[in-house]
Amino acid sequence: MDLIPLSKKHEPAIKNWLLEFYQNHLAWWSNSLQLQWSDIDIKNHIEKHDLFAKAWRRLLSQSSKNDHFVRAAELNNQLLGVVHAGTEID
């Protein structure tokens, strides 16, 4: 396995992963808060707030910073995932 710099070529796979994460995450919160959001409501929320684009820009930006570690994990040129570590102040 190789850890390589994150690049534009990784965007399609990461987009699929992040959209699935947001869908599951928001569905969990919707159920927990009894909001009764449908899958369509959640998809519309993700799109309205441009959640993927914001997350992607943040990952790309953090990949070039000294206080974060963002790398694509690949095996035989196949993307396995993303390794992301760092600290942020909320």
N, C-alpha and C positions, 0 to 999 in steps of 0.2 A: 504494500500500500504506500502511496505517495501523498504527501501533503503539499499542495501547490497553491500559488496565489489564486484567489478568486477572480474570475474574469467573466466577461459578457457571455461566453460560450456556456456557462453554467446556469444562466438565467432560466431557460425553459424548465429544467428539472426542478430547480429550487422554487420556481413559481408554483408548480404543481404541488410540491410538498407544503409550501406555506399556505396556499389556498385551502388545502385539506386541513391543515392545522387550524386556521382561522375558522373554518366551517365547524369543526368539532369543538373548538374552544367556545365559540359563541353559542352553539347549540347547548353545551353544558351549562353555561351561564344563564341562557334563556330558560332552560328547565329549572335550574336552581332558584331563579328569581320569579318563576311562574309567569314569564312574559308571553309564553306561547307563540314564539316566533316560528314561522314555517321555514323550510329550507330556502324558499324563495326570498323571504324577509331577510334571512342571514346573508344570502348571496348579494342582495341589494345593498345591505349595510356595508359589506366588504367593498363593493364597487364604489358606493357613494363616498366612502372615506378613504378610498385608494390605498387600502392597507398593504397590498402587496408592493406597490411602487415605493411606498414609504419605507417598508422593511428592506427592500432590495437596495435602495439608495443608502440606507444606514449601514447595511452589511458592506457594500462596496467602499463607503467612506471609512468605516472602521478597519477595513482590511489594510489600509495604508498608514494606520496610526500606530505609534509605539506603545500605547496603553491598552491595545486590544490585539487579540490573536484571532484572525479569521482566515481559514484555509479550506480549500476544497480537498476532500479525501477521494482519491482515485485509485483504482486497481485496473491495470491493463487499459488505461484510457477510459474506464467506465466510472462515472461519478457514483460514489457510495454515500456521500453526505457532506456536511459542512461541520467543521470544528470551529466553535466560536467561544472565546473567553475574554473577559474584560470586566472592568468595574464601571458603574455609572451611578451618578447621584440622582435619585428621584426627586 
